[in-house]
Amino acid sequence: MKQNELMKQWAEVNKSVMESMKQLGEINSSVMTKLNERQMAAINAYMEGVSKQMESMGEAKNAQDVIAVQSKLAKDFSEKLLENARQTMDVLMQTRTDLAGWVEKGMEAANKAVKKD
């Protein structure tokens, strides 16, 4: 009987650990997907800026036109990068919250297991 209880407890612990690892994997997968999206947004903003810059150079009639267009493009690009950085921080803060919740659940499960014995 004692050995059966031990095996049952061991199976419960393994099940709990596997579920916990699955949740951690989901958190990691989610954050990597979101960070990749942010990286692609930054690359797209850069490529768009280069494209607009090349287009504007062909349309510029004098140095003042070039400077005006360059200033606007730089402003637009920096605004896009700043927004992307803000969104990246949001992703990281959400990840921090998710990981804290994951740790808390693990601690609660560990406390319950200790109190059971």
N, C-alpha and C positions, 0 to 999 in steps of 0.2 A: 504494500500500500504506500509506504513512504517513497519508494522509488518511482511509483506512478505519479505521485504528487510532484516530485522533483522534475520528472520528464514533462509534465503538464506545464509547470512554471517555466521551464526552459523553452518550451514551444511558445508560450505567451511572450516571453522576453524577445525571442527571435522574431516573432510576428510584429511586435512593437518596433523593434529596431529596423526591420525591413520597411515598415510603413513610414517611419521617420526618415529613412534614407530616400525613399520615394518622394516624400514632400520636399526634402532638400534638393533633390534632382530637379523637381518642377520649378522651384524658386530659381535655381541656377540657370535652367533652360530659359525661363521667362526673362531674366535680367540680360542674358546674352543676346536674345532676340531683340529686346528693346534697345540695348546699346548698339547693336549692329544697325538698327534702323536710324539711330541718331548719327552714326558714322556715315551712313549712306546719305542722309540729309545734308551733312556738311560737305561731302564730296559733290553732291548735286548742286549745292549753292555755289561752290567754287567753279564748277564747270559752267553753270549758268552765267556767272560773272565774267568768265573768260570769253564766253560766246558773245555776251553783250559788249564787252570791251572791243573785241575784234570788229563787230558790227559797227560800233560807234566810230572807230578809227576810220573806217571807210567813208563815213558820212561827215566827218569833221572837215570844216572849211579852213580853219585857222587854229593857232595855238590856244586861243581862249576857249574855243569849242572843246578841244581835247581836255583842257584842264577842268572845265565845267562837267563834262561827262565823267571824267576820272573821279572827281570829287563825289558825284552822285553815286557812281558804282561802288566806291569805297564805303560810303555811308550805308548803302543798301546791304552790301556784303557784311559789314560789321554788325548791322542790326540782325541779319539772319543768323550769324554765328552766335551772337549774344542770346537770341531766342533758343537756339539749339543747345547752348550751354545750360540755359535755365531748364530746359526739358530733360537734359541729361542729369542734372542735379535732382530733379523730381524722381527720375527712375532710381537713382542711387538712394534717395531718402526712403522711397517705397520699399526698396530691397532691404534697407536697414530695418524698417518696421516689420517686414515679412520674416527676416531672420530672427529678430527679437521674439516674435510670436512663436517661431519654430523652437527656439531655445526654451521659452517658457513652457510650452507644451511638453517638451522633453523632461524638464525639471519636475513638472507636475506628475508625469507618468513615473518618474524615478521615485518621487516621494510616496506615491501610492504603493509602489512595489515594496518599498522599505517598510511602510506601515503595515502591509499585509502580513509580513513575516513576523 
